[in-house]
Amino acid sequence: MDNPNEKAVPESVPTTRELLGQDASKNKSVKNILIVLICLFILSVTAALAYFIGKVRPTQNRDEIGTVRPCTLEAKICPDGSSVGRQGPACEFAECPLSASTESATPVFK
């Protein structure tokens, strides 16, 4: 270093392969973090959609806290002797079926 205009070069200058190897490992970790974040985001969106779809979609009779309350197993005896049970979201009795004997017993006036 006799010349004052010369710059000192460090003895251990990293090679291009060394530099690329360090960047590649950093890129892998960044990619892994991004993949995990994207998966968490997709999972969160899916859970939120399932929650809101479940709240909006009508189901059977629900009580105050939102749990499904099944209909009781009562039966209604129809005039023709058949029976019908409760059904639907309000647990109301189904309509009695019309039978031939019921239709013919009803007078029709013209």
C-alpha positions as CSV (number, residue, x, y, z in Angstrom):
1,M,0.0,0.0,0.0
2,D,2.6,2.4,-1.0
3,N,0.1,4.4,-3.2
4,P,-2.3,6.5,-1.1
5,N,-5.0,6.3,-3.9
6,E,-5.3,2.5,-3.6
7,K,-8.1,1.1,-1.6
8,A,-7.6,-1.7,0.8
9,V,-9.3,-4.9,-0.2
10,P,-10.4,-7.2,2.6
11,E,-8.8,-10.6,2.5
12,S,-12.0,-12.6,2.8
13,V,-14.3,-11.4,0.0
14,P,-17.5,-13.5,-0.3
15,T,-17.9,-15.3,-3.6
16,T,-21.1,-15.0,-5.7
17,R,-22.1,-18.5,-4.7
18,E,-21.9,-17.7,-1.1
19,L,-24.0,-14.6,-1.5
20,L,-26.6,-16.4,-3.6
21,G,-26.7,-19.3,-1.0
22,Q,-27.5,-16.9,1.8
23,D,-30.2,-15.1,-0.2
24,A,-31.7,-18.4,-1.2
25,S,-32.0,-19.5,2.4
26,K,-33.6,-16.2,3.3
27,N,-36.0,-16.5,0.4
28,K,-37.0,-20.0,1.5
29,S,-37.8,-18.8,5.0
30,V,-39.8,-15.8,3.6
31,K,-41.7,-18.2,1.3
32,N,-42.5,-20.5,4.1
33,I,-43.8,-17.7,6.3
34,L,-45.9,-16.4,3.4
35,I,-47.3,-19.9,2.8
36,V,-48.3,-20.2,6.5
37,L,-49.9,-16.8,6.5
38,I,-51.9,-17.5,3.3
39,C,-53.1,-20.8,4.8
40,L,-54.1,-19.1,8.0
41,F,-56.0,-16.5,6.1
42,I,-57.9,-19.1,4.0
43,L,-58.7,-21.0,7.1
44,S,-60.0,-17.9,8.9
45,V,-62.2,-16.9,5.9
46,T,-63.6,-20.4,5.6
47,A,-64.4,-20.5,9.4
48,A,-66.1,-17.1,9.2
49,L,-68.2,-18.1,6.2
50,A,-69.3,-21.4,7.8
51,Y,-70.2,-19.5,11.0
52,F,-72.3,-16.8,9.2
53,I,-73.9,-19.3,6.8
54,G,-74.9,-21.4,9.8
55,K,-76.5,-18.4,11.5
56,V,-78.5,-17.2,8.5
57,R,-79.7,-20.6,7.3
58,P,-83.0,-21.5,9.1
59,T,-83.0,-24.8,10.9
60,Q,-85.5,-26.5,13.1
61,N,-86.9,-24.8,16.1
62,R,-84.1,-23.1,18.1
63,D,-84.2,-21.9,21.7
64,E,-82.7,-18.6,23.1
65,I,-79.1,-19.8,23.1
66,G,-79.3,-21.1,19.5
67,T,-79.3,-24.8,20.0
68,V,-81.7,-27.0,18.0
69,R,-84.8,-28.1,19.9
70,P,-86.3,-31.2,18.3
71,C,-90.1,-31.6,17.9
72,T,-92.0,-33.8,20.5
73,L,-93.2,-37.2,19.3
74,E,-96.9,-36.5,19.8
75,A,-99.4,-37.7,17.2
76,K,-102.7,-36.3,16.0
77,I,-105.4,-38.7,15.1
78,C,-107.1,-37.7,11.9
79,P,-110.9,-38.2,11.1
80,D,-110.1,-41.2,8.8
81,G,-108.2,-42.9,11.6
82,S,-104.6,-42.2,10.4
83,S,-102.2,-40.2,12.5
84,V,-99.8,-37.4,11.7
85,G,-96.8,-36.1,13.7
86,R,-95.2,-32.7,14.2
87,Q,-92.9,-31.3,11.6
88,G,-91.3,-28.1,10.3
89,P,-89.4,-25.3,12.0
90,A,-92.4,-24.5,14.2
91,C,-93.2,-28.1,15.1
92,E,-96.8,-27.9,14.0
93,F,-98.9,-31.0,13.2
94,A,-98.9,-32.0,9.5
95,E,-102.2,-31.7,7.6
96,C,-104.4,-34.8,7.7
97,P,-104.6,-36.7,4.4
98,L,-107.9,-36.5,2.5
99,S,-109.5,-39.9,2.2
100,A,-112.2,-41.2,0.0
101,S,-114.6,-41.6,2.9
102,T,-114.1,-38.0,4.1
103,E,-114.6,-36.6,0.6
104,S,-117.8,-38.6,0.0
105,A,-119.3,-37.8,3.4
106,T,-119.0,-34.0,2.8
107,P,-122.1,-32.8,0.9
108,V,-121.6,-30.6,-2.1
109,F,-124.2,-27.9,-2.8
110,K,-124.6,-26.3,-6.2
